[in-house]
Amino acid sequence: MKKKQPTYTSDFKSKISELRESGKSISELSREYGIAKGTISIWHNQYKSTGSFRTSDNLSEEEKELKHLRKENKQLRMEVDILKQAALIMGRNAE
């Protein structure tokens, strides 16, 4: 049986990041709160760079553009499929 991944609020992440900023080591925070060291590092870096823990706020410009282009590409493919279906239907009606 898989262990359920705990979810943490932004307030909690902020507090952990502030404790790290005040001089507590990652090892201390990890032991005290039962959070992986890598997770604490990620939270702290996100908090320092953007002040946000949302993934969308922490994307680079290239990643944001790639995400936008993939979404647009998916939309255009769907529109092309709809037009192909309409052309097939119209072709059948012309006969």
Residue pairs with C-beta under 8 A, 6 or more apart in sequence:
8 35
10 52
10 53
13 43
13 47
13 53
14 47
14 53
16 29
16 33
16 35
16 40
16 43
16 44
17 43
17 44
17 47
17 48
19 29
20 26
20 29
20 40
20 44
21 44
21 48
26 37
26 40
26 41
27 37
29 35
29 40
30 36
30 37
30 40
43 53
46 52
46 53
46 58
47 53
49 58
50 57
50 58
52 58
56 64
59 67
